[in-house]
Amino acid sequence: MPKRILIINPFGVGDVLFSTPLISAIREKYLGPYIGYICNRRTKEMLETNPDVDEIFVFERSEYRALWKKSKIDCIKKIIGFWKEIKKSKFDIVFDLSLGKEYAFLCWFSGIKERRGFDYRGHGRFLTHRIAFNGFNDKPVAEYYMELLSKAKPWTVQGLALDRLTLVVTDEDNSYIDDFLKRSGVREDDFLIGIAPGGGVSFGKKDQERRRWGAGNFSELSDGIAEKFKAKMILVWGPGEEDLVDEIAGSMKQKALVAPETTIRQMAALCKRCKVVICSEGGPLHIASSQGIKTISMFGAVDEKAYGPYPPGKDNIVITANTECRPCYKRFKLPECNTKKCVEDISVDMVFDAFSNIYREM
């Protein structure tokens, strides 16, 4: 009987995409197991089209917190009901990427005998197979995830060419983007360049600007690329980033397209139509790289060795400033800072030169 395997990742777009090589490796190692995945509501759509995921369970923590404030009893009943469903599925193994102790405990409660995960700050007490861990530091997050499988000898990560993130778009996703581009006068042979300035919401609203290169920089860069390379520029945005892209478009001398509202998969379909996507670090970067599109990304507080585009290489150029205090985002904490020097010291010329180098190799 095929193994029944559960993966847990309650985090954002990038983290779930970083887990897709692990999903593919699990499918390969266990010779066609049944794979379930616990995720949040926003990332669900990325897994719905993943050919290696058989069932998705949505556990939206914000919804449970809201219910807890209204009725603690109803919240407890809902949590118990959720984990009863997990228990019914009779999973044999769980790969817990949550870094906490709660999910591992609930997996133990649900009868999952083999529980693999990271022992972060002593949270691995309910895991049967744990890896000592103090944060994502010296290698890509995707490789940390793969280590949970590589410990199962004689398995080796090197045995598979799993160096790609998986995000499958549908015909409907492509049609939505194709219709928009056609209405906007974009032809198949146009030199379309994507600009994704926002970076998503991983840091929360309070620290959003810490990860962004700046509207003025993006508008100046976009004008330069449009003029010199006869490119059509399209501004790509996610929830809460409408004002940012409107500011960039409004300050540009050249006319830029502003993308329509998109789902994650529709954003991926749009990125796939671009020759290059230039962006702040964050979710849109990983969405673009999952489509095999060349990217240029600016990293400030965040460590590109861990959270940079995957796989790293000449098709995914990362630009950083020579700032001594960066990267300062460590162990999932962003220290207080009165300056954005780490991103402000990345000049428009630096990014323009990187784009020029990519262009020469096309």
Buried (B, 14 or more C-beta within 10 A) or exposed (E): EEBBBBBBBBBBBBBBBBBBBBBBBBBBBBEEBBBBBBBBEBBBBBBEBBEBBBEBBBBBEEBBEEBBEEEEEEBEEBBEEBBEEBBEBEBBBBBBBBBBBEBBBBBBBBEBEBBBBBBBEEBBEBBBBBBEBEBBEEEBBBBBBBBBBBEBEEBEBEEBEBBBBBBBBBEEBBEBBBEBBEEEEBEEEBBBBBBBBBBBBBBEEEBBEBBBBBBEBBBBBBBBBBEEBEBBBBBBBBEEBEEBBBBBBEBBEBEBBBBBEBBBBBBBBBBBBBBBBBBBBBBBBBBBBBBEBBBBBBBBBBBBBBBBBBBBEEBBBBBBBEBEEBBBBBEEEBEEBEEBBBBBBBBBEBBBEBBEEBBEEE
